[in-house]
Amino acid sequence: MNDRLWTWPNALSFARLIGVPVFLWLVLVKEDWWALGILVFAGLSDWLDGKLARMLDQTSELGTLLDPAADRLYIFATLIGLVVRDVVPLWVALVLVGREVYMALPLAVLRRHDYAALPVHFVGKTATLCLLYAFPLLFLGAHSGTYATVAKVVGWAFTIWGTGLYWWAAVLYTVQVRRLVLADRGSGELKGAEPLP
C-alpha cells in the first residue's frame, strides 16, 4: 500500500464523491432517470476502482478511506431521497443510520487501545453491495408498470437482506473487537488494516 494521491482508482472514487450532491439534487427534483444513471455509475465505479487498484498495484491509503466514504455517502443520500419521496418509510433509514451510529462504539474501543481499524469483512461488503442494488430498484419501483412492480419486489428483497447483513457485520466486528482487546490489550496496531465497511 502506498500514499499516492493521483491514481486511477482514486480518480474514480473522487468522481463518485462529486456525484453524491448531484444525485441527491436530481432525486429531490424528481429527475429519476438521471439520478439512476449516476447511481449505476457509482455502483460500477465502486466495483471497478477495487479491481483497478489490485490489477495496477495502485492500492493507496487514501483509496481505503475514499471508497467506503463514497459508499456511505451514496447510501445516506439515497436514503434521504427515498424517505423524502415516500418510497421507503423513515424507520428503514433510522435502522441503517442507527447501525452507523452504533459502529462508532467498537471503533472508539479500538482507538482507545491503540489499534487501527479492522480489515473490511466480507459480510459488510456484501451488505453494502445489497443496499447499492436495492436503492435503484426501489426508485424504479416507485413508478408504474410491470417493470416497476418487479423492481419494487426485488428492491425490497435486497433492502431486507442488506439491512440484516449490515447489522450482522456490526455484530461480527463487535465480537472481533472484544476478542482482540481481551487477548492482546494494548499490544500495538493491527497491520494491514483498512476502514470498516
Secondary structure, 3 states (H helix, E strand, C coil): CECCCCCHHHHHHHHHHHHHHHHHHHHHCCCHHHHHHHHHHHHHHHHHHHHHHHHCCCCEHHHHHHHHHHHHHHHHHHHHHHHHCCCCCHHHHHHHHHHHHHHHHHHHHHHHCCCCCCCCCHHHHHHHHHHHHHHHHHHHHCCCCHHHHHHHHHHHHHHHHHHHHHHHHHHHHHHHHHHHHHHCCCCCCCCCCCCCC
